[in-house]
């Protein structure tokens, strides 16, 4: 008599493994190559599934989810265009150190190389974009590859991992009892395990000599500055350790764009954001510092415009053996890549500082150096000029009013943005008081990122107030995802700054092209009517923001009602 136990299919193994990997949300779009998998996850009790209107939207949703939940975002798409539409989110995630596991369907293995319908060379396309990739060639290997994909996404510097699933893998079957025994033996990552997000335990690469040298450099310095990057945010103890170091040795702190909030900007030692769109105080402090501590930052061209001239006094101090530059980064290729560091350490930022701190001389004050920071802040604040006699609504005023109202919020606040001038204004006119409050496309600069990222963040943190601050041109890139939010009942708030142009591009054209605005102005739909057609409540704010405080209060306090939310505010006339 044969066994009465029904075999388990690859698609069912996939579903079971998502459960065992503690996946709580999946973003994806169906298609022929993955239809069996979608059938297996039908009405799954294990996780939420969010259907986007475009695969790129699924990718950005997963990015928002990953950064809000602090664990890998999961995407499931079909082959052909389903996979090629994922290139931008995968590259964006790689550049911004966001862990994703992207499952891409593929034609059956016997059809590979035959120009089959929706066949795609996934490995060749994704290899330059992803952190790693795997192709499943047997159903027996599927659970092991899934575990390794999740571990790889979160290990070291986080990033996206692509897993190719040929169609025949999902329909192949195995003896259920044997597969269950195999799955039970897998070393599965648990939800809170460090290897899911950040460096795995036991991989610290910092010698006792380096610890002593860095502690001595900090203790000797008279004008130190901490430049904190996203590595601080990604480190389990990064923000805590940076704050403790700043308080112990009285060191001013500036951050990069993705690290905003890892050091409370209401602290007098905060200098705000550094770089091209950063504060004058932050940039001046770096140039005048005798010690620059670069913690978890790779120093891209938006931070270091002219490498030869960057932090010259600290670099000259190093030559004179009077402190210098220290760089700590978990990703070794980022060390000494832009400017030379006297001490360059490849390890987790939080772990490194925790070892250095006990040897640092405590400084309760630095009156001269901290007084200079206060002077710079007073002389060079972020400011703007009111146009058209005060009647035109200014985006900076919108953000100032929003910031005032957010101060009274009892629940966590997460801000996502598109890419453009509105993104930079948000960094300047909102106060960033805690890490992971901002989710934005920093390195690739992907327009259209804001709305889908907000949806993913809200799925990860239903307790949070999630607001997408978007420019009209950026919003138009993925505005179809309003319908995804409406269908899924995801209560995000959206503020659209509508000036009917690609604002940052026109700014460059004004400066560099003698005001020849070549193809940078655009006509937009009526965003309020568009939103309402998608079942989303909308309002228009077209006068001075002071007269619309109630409108913003309504935006923040409203809750989802089917076909009457999430709220969208459209700020005109910029």
Secondary structure, 3 states (H helix, E strand, C coil): CCCCCCCEEHHHHHHHHHHHCCCCEEEECCCHHHHHHHHHCCCCCCCEEEECCCHHHHHHHHHHHHHHHCCCEEEEECCCHHHHCCHHHHHHHHHCCCCEEEEEEECCHHHCCCCCCCCCCHHHHHCCCCCEEEEECCHHHHHHHHHHHHHHHHCCCCCEEEEEEEHHHHHCEECHHHHHHHHHCCCCCCCCCHHHCCCCCCCCCCCHHHHHHHHHHHHHCCCEEEEECHHHHHCCCHHHHHHHHHHHHCCEEEECHHHCCCCCCCCCCEEEECCCCCCHHHHHHHHHCCEEEEECCCCCCCCCCCHHHCCHHHHHHHHCCCCCEEEECCCHHHCCCCCCCCEEECCCHHHHHHHHHCCCCCCCCCHHHHHHHHHHHHHCCCCCCCCHHHCCCCHHHHHHHHHHHHCCCCCCEEEEECCCHHHHHHHHHCCCCCCCCEECCCCCCCCCHHHHHHHHHHHHCCCCEEEEEEEHHHHHHCCCHHHHHHHHCCCCEEEEEECCECHHHHHHHHHHCCCCCCCCECCCCCHHHHHHHCCCCEEEECCCHHHHHHHHHHHHHCCCCCCCCCCEEEEECC
